[in-house]
Amino acid sequence: MQRFQGKSALVTGAAAGIGKATALRLAQEGAALMLADINLAGAEAVAAEVSAQYGVKAAAVAFDAGDAASCRGIVDSAVRFLSGLDVVCNVAGMQKWDHFTEISDETWDRMLRVNLNSVFQVSRAAIPHLEKSRGNIVNIASAAGLIGIAYNAPYCAAKAGVIGLTKSIAVEFAARGIRANAIAPGGVKAGQAQNPMPEGVDMNLVLRLFPKTGDMCETSEIAAAVAYLASDEARYVTGTIFNIDGGQLAG
């Protein structure tokens, strides 16, 4: 399929994990790309890979999801490099395990800035350009935004915010030709958690949320859903939250 031939996309968190898989899938289908990540070298490597493998126009830009000016700046960079913008994929995020009473103010603020504020900042800056192209936004939320997960309060709060923000954008801009959707992954093999669980956690609270299929999702499976939602095949889909969780939330 070449659903993105002649179209351009901005992907955040593109150096690894779901972001990299999304970049590869969109490039495979013909999209020109601006890839943003705090790991600039990693994003540059992905840009070089997709250019060599699929012959698409691609570049990378340094991006700190916790900084509002950086969020706005990558949209400007994308529009200049790509001469417009059709798709925005807000993938960048972080997760941190903590006992609720031990969450510091710094951790709370950083988690909300990276996981929620960045989606707001990037989307707000992109809206005028997406209105011109009748483009769309695909946000990576989480099953954690739909159900409580112990020892993840800031992450749950931020991802619930992403879900609400996605629906609000979808409603407000539907008549202006902009779609907004979110994907809520459950367990993903290239997960975001980089820190170990703290001591004293109740593992029963964690294990009950594992996927019922007995396996976690591949990043390429998330990317396939991003590509569908971002494509014209999904022209009638907006404001939806697409669970990819192996039955985690089914009951």
C-alpha positions in Angstrom: 0.0 0.0 0.0 1.1 3.6 -0.7 -1.5 5.4 1.3 0.8 8.3 2.1 2.3 8.9 -1.3 2.6 12.7 -1.6 1.9 13.3 2.0 4.0 14.4 4.9 4.1 13.5 8.6 5.7 14.6 11.8 6.5 11.8 14.3 7.7 12.5 17.8 9.6 10.0 19.9 10.9 8.6 16.6 14.3 7.3 17.7 13.0 4.0 19.1 10.0 1.9 20.1 6.5 2.9 18.8 7.9 6.1 17.3 10.5 4.3 15.2 8.0 1.7 14.1 5.6 4.4 13.1 8.2 6.2 11.1 9.2 3.0 9.3 5.5 2.1 8.5 4.7 5.6 7.2 7.8 5.7 5.1 7.1 2.3 3.7 3.8 3.7 2.5 5.4 6.7 0.9 5.3 9.5 3.5 7.9 12.2 3.7 8.9 12.6 7.4 10.2 14.9 10.0 11.4 12.8 13.0 11.7 14.4 16.4 13.3 13.0 19.5 15.4 14.0 22.4 17.9 11.4 21.1 18.8 13.3 18.0 21.4 10.8 16.9 18.8 8.0 17.1 16.3 10.0 15.1 18.9 10.9 12.5 19.7 7.2 12.2 16.0 6.4 11.6 15.8 9.2 9.0 18.8 7.8 7.2 17.3 4.3 7.3 13.9 5.2 5.9 15.5 7.4 3.2 17.8 4.6 2.1 15.2 1.8 2.3 12.2 3.5 1.0 13.5 6.5 -0.9 11.4 9.1 1.0 12.4 12.5 2.1 13.3 12.4 5.8 15.1 14.5 8.4 15.5 14.6 12.1 15.2 17.4 14.7 16.1 17.6 18.4 13.0 17.6 20.6 12.4 17.9 24.3 8.8 16.9 25.0 9.0 18.6 28.3 9.7 22.0 26.8 6.9 24.1 25.3 9.1 26.1 23.0 10.7 22.9 21.6 7.2 21.4 21.0 6.2 24.5 18.9 9.6 24.6 17.2 9.4 21.1 15.7 6.2 22.0 14.0 7.8 25.0 12.4 10.8 22.8 11.4 8.5 20.2 9.9 6.4 22.6 7.9 9.6 24.3 6.5 11.2 21.0 5.6 8.1 19.2 4.3 6.4 22.3 2.7 3.3 21.5 4.7 1.9 18.9 7.0 -0.7 16.2 6.6 -0.2 14.0 9.7 1.0 14.5 13.3 1.9 11.5 15.3 2.4 12.4 19.0 4.3 9.3 20.3 6.9 10.7 22.6 6.4 9.8 26.3 7.8 8.4 29.4 6.7 6.2 32.3 8.0 5.9 35.8 7.0 3.5 38.6 6.6 5.1 42.1 4.6 4.6 45.2 2.0 7.3 45.2 3.2 8.9 48.4 6.7 9.0 47.2 6.0 10.8 43.9 8.0 14.1 43.9 6.7 17.4 42.6 9.4 17.3 40.0 8.4 13.8 38.8 4.7 14.8 38.6 5.4 18.0 36.7 7.8 16.3 34.3 5.5 13.4 33.6 2.6 15.8 32.8 4.8 18.0 30.6 6.2 15.1 28.6 3.1 12.9 28.3 0.3 15.5 28.1 1.5 19.1 27.7 3.6 18.1 24.7 0.6 16.7 22.9 -1.3 19.9 23.5 1.6 22.1 22.4 2.4 20.2 19.2 -1.2 19.8 18.2 -2.1 23.5 18.8 0.9 24.6 16.7 0.0 22.1 14.0 -3.7 22.8 13.7 -3.5 25.7 11.2 -1.3 23.6 8.9 -3.6 20.6 9.2 -6.6 22.7 8.4 -5.0 23.6 5.1 -4.3 20.0 4.2 -7.4 18.5 5.9 -5.0 16.4 7.8 -5.1 14.6 11.1 -3.6 13.8 14.5 -2.9 10.4 15.9 -1.9 10.4 19.6 -0.4 7.5 21.6 -2.4 7.3 24.8 -2.4 4.1 26.9 -4.6 1.6 28.6 -3.4 3.5 31.7 -5.6 6.4 30.6 -8.7 4.2 30.8 -8.0 2.1 33.9 -6.1 2.7 37.1 -2.6 1.2 37.3 -1.0 1.0 40.6 2.3 2.8 41.1 1.7 4.9 37.9 -0.4 7.8 39.0 1.2 10.6 37.0 1.3 8.4 33.8 -2.4 7.4 34.3 -3.4 11.0 34.8 -1.4 12.2 31.8 -2.7 9.5 29.4 -6.3 10.1 30.6 -5.7 13.7 29.7 -4.5 12.7 26.2 -7.7 10.8 25.7 -9.8 13.8 26.7 -7.7 16.2 24.6 -8.0 14.0 21.6 -11.8 13.8 21.8 -12.0 17.6 22.3 -9.9 18.3 19.2 -12.0 15.9 17.2 -15.2 17.6 18.1 -14.0 21.1 17.7 -12.3 20.7 14.3 -14.4 18.0 12.6 -16.3 20.6 10.5 -13.0 22.1 9.5 -11.7 18.8 8.0 -9.3 17.8 10.8 -9.5 14.4 12.4 -8.0 13.4 15.8 -7.7 9.9 17.2 -5.7 8.0 19.8 -4.4 4.6 20.3 -4.4 3.0 23.8 -1.8 0.3 23.9 -1.6 -2.2 26.7 1.7 -4.1 27.2 4.2 -3.3 24.4 7.5 -5.2 24.0 9.4 -2.0 23.6 7.8 -0.4 26.7 8.5 3.1 28.1 9.4 2.1 31.7 13.1 2.7 32.1 13.3 2.5 35.9 12.8 -0.6 38.0 9.8 -1.0 40.2 10.3 0.3 43.7 10.5 -2.1 46.6 7.4 -3.2 48.4 5.0 -3.2 45.5 2.0 -5.6 45.5 2.7 -7.6 42.3 -0.9 -8.9 42.3 -1.9 -5.4 41.4 0.5 -5.3 38.5 0.0 -8.8 37.2 -3.8 -8.6 37.0 -3.4 -6.0 34.2 -1.3 -8.2 31.9 -2.8 -9.0 28.5 -5.2 -11.9 28.5 -3.7 -13.2 25.3 -0.5 -14.1 27.3 1.8 -12.0 25.1 2.6 -8.3 24.7 2.2 -6.3 21.5 4.9 -5.6 18.9 5.6 -2.0 18.1 4.9 -2.8 14.4 1.3 -3.7 15.4 0.8 -0.3 17.0 2.4 1.4 13.9 -0.1 -0.5 11.6 -3.0 1.0 13.6 -1.4 4.5 13.4 -1.1 4.1 9.6 -4.7 3.2 9.3 -6.0 6.0 11.4 -3.8 8.5 9.7 -4.8 7.4 6.2 -7.8 8.4 4.0 -9.2 4.9 4.6 -10.2 6.2 8.1 -11.8 9.4 6.8 -15.0 8.7 8.8 -13.0 7.9 12.0 -12.4 10.7 14.5 -12.5 11.0 18.3 -12.0 7.3 18.7 -9.8 5.6 21.2 -8.4 2.4 19.6 -7.5 -0.2 22.3 -4.6 -2.5 21.4 -4.2 -4.4 24.6 -4.6 -8.1 24.2 -8.0 -8.0 26.0 -6.5 -6.2 29.0 -9.5 -4.0 29.4 -12.2 -6.4 28.3 -13.0 -7.6 31.8 
